[in-house]
């Protein structure tokens, strides 16, 4: 039973050292996610994160940048040590400068990948908890997670493909979240009876920054359109204004023919209507550990320390694999409330995976164009 510096703080939740969690479930995880963009399709769109998997003995990190028609990926994994304050994975590290407010991310240059950054995120709204995600499958708890989200701005330097971009804290913005709990991670488990279940996973998650507030909403549905997780909040930049609970959530999404990707959408959150227009889709699932690569999944054991780089052309991405992971879209948004329009930008994360009766999808590989041609 090894001690670590955090054991000197009164933060223990069980009768054990901090590095041990209160469950033996292999799927317990603790993760950072960040999105960084310049608001335009001709500028890099960075998605990056770090995860800790205490019951697998692994920590890993990734960074994926879409720039033009290229996707440049860094990924690294190492054996997890005793110190939970050690947020480094090879050349990648996270420094929490001010809890719930300011975080620094550093990726040192390397020969394996064509990407580097030293950037600092500053929250523009108070961090806000989302609805908890709890879901059983054949009696087993598959999801039991908490997550907070926040919008903010970025300063520092981002270098990709030999070009350095200065992030000024005004035109460069984005979002972040922190999540922890139980969800499938690591090496795949034998499916057993689960192989007979062909349920769908319809996912719509938006984090939108407007001049005076941000809106965060999450909407997950099963194959019949029943809501599994749903919640919407408006978080004001002025903490004195607090948080407004919004909803119910309704959506009308326009799809790109031949795909399951969105080109635009109209979202209704009670008295607020939001028009979303996609600026740049980022297929962040490729190479980063989100399940599209058999040799690299979040929490999978790679070795004491492994650092790799990948590069993809968007036109050459496997069309079937693109149907099996949400797409993180940079989007512009127009919110209308009481006849007044407000303009913003942010994340439109969308993934209709598998059958979804309200959308007309019957399997995992049928697309919008194919569905229309059959009707």
C-alpha positions, -999 to +999 in steps of 0.1 A: +000+000+000+020+030-013+015+065-002+015+095-026+014+133-021-024+135-023-027+112+007-017+143+028-050+159+019-084+152+035-099+139+003-102+102+008-135+085+000-127+050+012-105+034+039-076+032+015-049+053-001-061+078-027-048+058-056-073+031-049-109+036-060-140+024-043-148-004-068-129-033-083-147-028-117-120-029-144-139-002-163-134+026-138-118+056-155-109+093-149-105+115-179-098+150-193-111+162-227-104+195-244-115+211-277-096+241-292-105+260-324-100+293-341-137+295-352-129+289-389-126+259-412-091+270-424-076+269-389-066+239-369-092+221-348-075+204-319-091+177-297-070+163-269-073+144-236-058+122-209-072+092-191-064+073-160-075+037-155-067+027-119-079-009-121-061-016-154-028+001-143-027+023-173-027+060-182-028+073-218-032+106-237-040+117-272-041+148-294-058+149-328-058+180-350-078+185-382-060+209-404-073+212-440-080+177-452-054+161-429-059+146-394-026+146-374-026+123-343-003+119-313-010+091-289+009+077-259+004+052-231+023+042-200+021+022-169+002+040-142+022+048-111+012+056-075+010+094-078-024+107-091-009+142-094+015+130-121-004+140-152+023+131-177+024+105-205+058+107-222+060+141-239+025+151-229+015+167-197-014+186-180-009+212-153-040+223-133-031+259-126-064+268-109-090+242-102-122+245-123-107+276-140-073+273-157-054+244-171-021+242-191-015+215-217+020+207-231+030+184-259+068+185-265+079+181-302+088+146-312+100+126-342+070+102-341+044+129-347+040+163-365+024+182-337+034+203-306+018+228-283+020+248-251-014+262-245-035+274-215-072+270-212-092+296-191-128+290-183-153+317-192-182+303-172-184+283-140-178+246-145-212+228-144-221+192-137-241+174-163-268+148-156-253+115-144-252+086-168-264+053-154-272+023-176-274-014-171-271-042-197-283-077-188-281-066-152-246-054-153-238-017-147-221-006-180-222+032-174-221+050-141-204+083-147-203+119-137-190+148-159-187+185-157-184+208-187-171+243-194-165+267-222-134+289-223-106+305-243-070+295-253-036+312-252-002+299-262+013+283-293+001+254-314+024+239-341+012+215-367+027+206-400+056+230-394+032+260-390+029+277-356-003+294-346-005+320-319-035+315-297-046+350-285-073+342-260-099+360-280-103+343-314-093+309-300-118+292-278-134+259-271-147+236-244-135+210-219-150+183-197-139+161-169-156+127-165-151+098-142-168+066-132-175+033-151-177+029-189-162+003-212-125+007-215-094-013-221-091-046-240-125-058-253-143-084-231-159-115-245-194-105-257-213-135-245-250-129-245-244-092-252-237-102-288-274-109-292-283-073-283-284-050-313-295-018-297-288+016-311-269+045-296-282+080-307-259+107-293-263+145-295-241+166-273-236+204-277-214+228-258-221+263-271-205+297-262-226+328-265-215+363-255-232+363-221-237+327-214-231+291-226-255+263-232-246+227-226-270+199-235-268+162-237-293+139-254-289+101-257-316+079-271-321+042-276-331+026-310-367+035-304-361+072-296-365+068-258-343+091-239-315+074-219-298+106-207-312+141-213-306+175-199-299+211-209-285+240-190-277+277-196-247+288-175-242+326-173-208+341-174-219+362-144-219+337-115-246+358-098-271+349-125-267+312-117-278+284-140-311+280-159-325+245-165-338+243-201-359+218-220-375+196-230-350+188-258-363+183-293-341+181-325-345+182-363-312+173-379-304+176-416-280+149-427-254+148-455-265+124-482-246+091-482-236+095-445-250+099-410-233+132-406-251+165-398-250+195-421-273+216-399-299+212-372-326+230-353-327+223-316-355+233-293-349+237-256-382+248-243-386+285-252-352+286-269-347+276-305-311+271-317-301+268-353-268+250-358-246+251-390-216+228-393-183+246-401-158+217-398-163+180-389-135+164-370-133+126-371-115+125-338-122+087-332-095+076-357-062+067-340-071+081-306-085+052-287-123+057-290-128+022-303-121+024-340-086+009-338-082-027-326-046-021-315-053+011-295-082+016-271-084+038-240-069+019-211-054-009-233-020-021-221+007-010-246+038-013-225+057+007-199+058+037-223+048+038-259+046+070-281+032+070-316+020+093-343-006+088-371-018+108-401-050+105-421-065+121-451-102+128-445-111+116-480-095+082-473-111+074-440-129+041-438-166+049-446-179+021-424-158+030-394-170+066-397-205+053-389-193+038-356-181+069-337-195+103-331-182+133-350-170+164-332-182+192-354-171+228-350-204+248-356-219+282-355-252+287-336-280+311-336-303+311-305-337+327-307-355+336-274-385+359-272-378+371-307-342+380-300-313+364-318-279+356-302-250+342-321-223+318-308-200+289-317-189+257-302-191+219-303-219+199-321-211+163-313-233+139-331-233+102-335-264+081-346-248+047-342-268+016-351-306+014-355-326+045-346-363+042-356-371+080-355-342+086-380-352+057-402-319+038-396-324+000-393-289-012-389-253-001-384-242+007-420-273+022-438-269+058-445-292+088-452-289+085-490-295+047-490-325+051-468-340+078-490-335+057-522-353+027-506-384+047-497 
